[in-house]
Amino acid sequence: MKTVCGIDLGTQSCKVLIYDYEAKTVLARSQTPIDLISENDGTREQKAEWYDAALKSCFDKIDAGLKATVAAIGISGHQHSFVPLDEAGKPLYNVKLWCDTSTAAECEQITGAASGEAVLIAETGLPMRPGYTAPKVQWLKNHKPELFAKLRHILLPHDYLNFLLTGEYTAEYGDASGTALFDVRKREWSKKVCALIDPAVIGYLPRLVEPGAIAGKVSETAAALFGLPVGALVASGGGDNMMGAIGTGAVKDGFLTMSLGTSGTLFGFSNTPVIDPSGNLAAFCSSSGGWLPLLCTMNCTVASEEFRALFGLDVKAFDAEAAKAPIGADGMVILPFFNGERTPNLPNGRASVNGATSANFKRENLARASLEAAIFGMRIGMEGFSELGFKAREIRLIGGGAKSKIWQSIAANVMNLPVRVPKGDEAAAMGGAIQALWTLLKKDAPDVSIESLVDEHVVLDGGATATPDPDSVTAYNAAYQEYAKYLAALSPLYK
């Protein structure tokens, strides 16, 4: 028996699954939590050593005989986070995460050096935002010059796990396109933007490999550490959203994936680059070929988790409380910017409760408003997709929030699109496994397509489905306008 392995390095945990692609069965799953360093100035960091330990912990939980069957591995990792390594491949400093908003000044510095945001969008397809990797590199140069002087390798989290397994420094188009150091049209590193930070930066970036290509093979060192076969193939991998697209079947035009996790993302496959002049939709590449325009909000399930903890309710009880309230939460609106915000670009944003009166200030309204806020933030992206000519047919819902029936209904009605929830809850890890299978099969059958493998291995039947209700759609259109009103009024405070 041969299997493939999918790894998902998320912000909160590392997950590993072993997939029998002939029987179409997941044979093993494991998960290990990862800690987070948070500061009031917007700092959100982790240590690369924590990733080493989490990956080992996950593999240690899987039967040795089963690990011996692994023929190929595909890795998903949270996007944008900056892993700085020295000449020997050792971490120089903490990993600054995608949700770190402490680099707003560096964004302004790079944008000024480029002579404006429009120049950056024309060069790379992206504006400079705190979430992206480029300002984190500038931050290291500004704040830790002695460490920047030792910097020799700039990796993203999934690149780092690839390096742990193979000893090779590689990147692929999808994850690389989220660095703001990459030309998404030409699919190559941007020498111009790198030089805005430092002329040496272009030399610190890893070699690029195409989606489906082999990034390397499991080394003897990694095999001994993780219990994997020496020489097992390691696929190019990709960012968590790119792998989530593969794991939900969003590898064809017209399908959108919405991920409800700590961050919220809305993305869809396109055969051509989709460049948003406003910068709200990120012009990413996919990890299956093509492009993956994407909206990211930094506070998706954050508000509901904060209020759930405040009320002392479990998830099921919190959803039941929210279900008592009417659409629009009786006029109560939450701006959920507990971590600042990326879209809209409000790195200094703060959360707020708006529209409260003595009549509507109730627990059920606060609960519903926190759920609605997450989807209202996504609607900004849906409007962007429509304006740029992307014709959406269906949303595939993933992430922790996808399990919530009320969130499924809110998403269908706010977006006015049918929602399907794929069977299983590990879309990114499954995407990694399918990409690994693609890489494995391409050795003997170069023409095998990722689309055919997705059709064969992504299971939608058995997942939940929600369809829009015309009356609810109308009510949510009005509620969204209330949200937009408060957002417009308060945004100038957080610029």
Secondary structure, DSSP 8 states (H G I E B T S, - for coil): --EEEEEEE-SSEEEEEEEETTTTEEEEEEEEE---EE-TTS-EEE-HHHHHHHHHHHHHTS-HHHHTTEEEEEEEE-SS-BEEE-TTS-B-S-EE-TT--TTHHHHHHHHHHTTSHHHHHHHHS----TTSSHHHHHHHHHH-HHHHTT--EEE-HHHHHHHHHHS--EEEHHHHTTSSSEETTTTEE-HHHHHHH-TTGGGGS-EEE-TTSEEEE--HHHHHHHT--TT-EEE--EEHHHHHHHHHT--SBTEEEEEESSSEEEEEBBSS----TTSSSEEEE-SSSSEEEEEEES-SSHHHHHHHHHHT--HHHHHHHHHTS-TTGGG-EEE--TT-BTTTTBTT---EEES--TTT--HHHHHHHHHHHHHHHHHHHHHHHHHTT----EEEEESGGGG-HHHHHHHHHHHTS-EE--SSS-HHHHHHHHHHHHHHHHTT-TT--HHHHHHHH---TTS-EE---HHHHHHHHHHHHHHHHHHHHHGGGG-
